[in-house]
Amino acid sequence: MVKIDAGVLRRQEELEKQMNGNGRILVRPSGTEPVIRVMVEGKNAGQIEAAAQEITEQVKIFAAS
């Protein structure tokens, strides 16, 4: 099973707070593959893209360690 780093989850919470209730971020292990799924929803496309990129990079850094 793939685990998610606590640092990634902390950053997820910080980014969600920045969205001020206008979006959400889901980071979870896949149930069928050894990968982490990242989903970002919200009203501001730029903010969504930036959050998705940042979380994805954090996951890659964690996976490489």
N, C-alpha and C positions, 0 to 999 in steps of 0.2 A: 504494500500500500504506500502511496506517495503521501508524505506529510508536508504541511505548510509551515514555514518558518514564522516564529513569533514576530520578528522584525517586519516581515511582509504584512502580517495582520495589523500591526500597529500603524504602519503607513497607510493601509487601507482605511482604517478608522479616521486618521488625520485628513485624508483626501475627502472622505464622506462628509466630515464636519465642514470643510471648505465649500462643499456644494450647498450648504444651508438648507437641507431638506428638499433640494431640487434634483436629487439624483441618488443613485445607489451603486455600490460596487460589490460584486460577488466573486470571491476567490475560493475555489474548492477543488479537492482532488476529483478526478473523473471516477465514475463507478465502474467503467469498463476498460480504461486504458491507464497506463502509468504516466499520466500527465496532470498538470494543474490547469483548470479552466478559469478564465478571467472574463467577467462580463461587467460592462459599465453602461449604465443608463442615466439619462438626464436631459435637461432642457438646453444646455449650452454645448454645441458640438465641439468647440475648441477645448472646453474643459473636459469633456468626455474623452477626447483623443489623447490629451495630455495625461490624464489619470490612467488610461489604459496602457499607454507607453511606459509610464513610470512603474506601475505595478508589474508589468511584464518584465521590465529590466530587473526589478528587485527579485522576481522569481528566478530569472536566469542566473543572477549572481548567487543566489542561495543554492540552486541546482549544481552550479559549477564547483561549489566548495565541498 
